[in-house]
Amino acid sequence: MTKPLLRWALPFAVTAAALTWVFQEIDLAAVASRLTPSALQVMVPALLVFGVTALAIEAECLVRLLPGDRAVFGRVVAARTKAASYPISLIHYALGAGALAVLLGRRTGRSVADAAGVVGLISLFDMGIQLSLLVAGLTALGSDAPAVRGGVVVTLIAVIACGFLGLRARFSLGPLERLRQLSIFDAARTTPVPLLLQLALLRGLFASTFIGLVWACCYAFGIYAPASFLVAAVPILIVVAMIPSVAGLGTGQVAFVEVFGRYGDDETLLACSLAFSTGLIVMRAGMGLLFAGEFTREALRATREVEAEERGVA
């Protein structure tokens, strides 16, 4: 009972601590003054376009990786299933992914392990693409690059690539062979190469739309960062946002102020970051509760099942 309680409470504690730290020397009135109607008129449409586009890409990835009867699991159902996991992912990314895997298993008639393998494969591609964008951005920035060691990033990319190739190797991995044969790795082992290339293009498009959203929000608040900087900076923000917190709220503000410090004053950066994070939270929570209401209720039940299974294993 204590472990699930800590898991749900930790993100809220991290968010509260981060917001307290970042606001301790900030003029709140100055932050509020930056939230002008003209800024929101640019940012809100950008958020809506991103939300629809991102969900369409997510649905396309799922239907391509989970082929079957499109009358049962088509793009609309895939989109609603993904949207249903949004409210849970806002609080805890891992639980949201687990709930999504359970829902996908039920909708497609596959095992939860198979569905989790698909979710994991998409996450693996996202990680690789973000790291690649980080390297490309740092290369373009040259001496102005943020304080991130390119060698470490390249090493991480190499580790991901080697692990992926190992899963698909045609020779035995010896003592690791039983691990490779687990059903959760089926998607990574058996997905045809042409489909993997399609997935890479789709996830690259997804990453590009997110960078575009960050650019639009920065533009709305008069933060004029060059494209090369955004390509390097956005992956850093995404990695920081994965620290347990409420949709990256708090940790995202700390990272945004530090990373974009050269392009604006603290109050403007905080106003932009808060509007961005709050907008994402409202949009994704709304999509989950309104666009896929009954799916979201089922996702909550699935989350409890995932937690129960984890307690059983423990």
Buried (B, 14 or more C-beta within 10 A) or exposed (E): EEEBEEBBEBBBBBBBBBBEEBBEEBEEEBBEEBBEEEBBEBBBEBBEBBBEBBBBBBBBBBBBBBEEEEEEBEBEBBBBBBBBBBBBBBBBBEBBBBBBBBBBBBBBEBBBBBBBBBBBBBEBBBBBBBBBBBBBBBEBBEEEBBEBEEEEBBEBBEEBEEEBEBBBEEEEEEEEEEEBEEBBBBBBBEBEEEBBEBBEEBBBBBBBBBBBBBBBBBBBBBBEBEEBBBBBBBBBBBBBBEBBBBBBBBBBBBBBBBBBEEBBBBBBBBBBBBBBBEBBBEBBBBBBBEBBEEBBEBBBEBBEBBBEEBEEEE
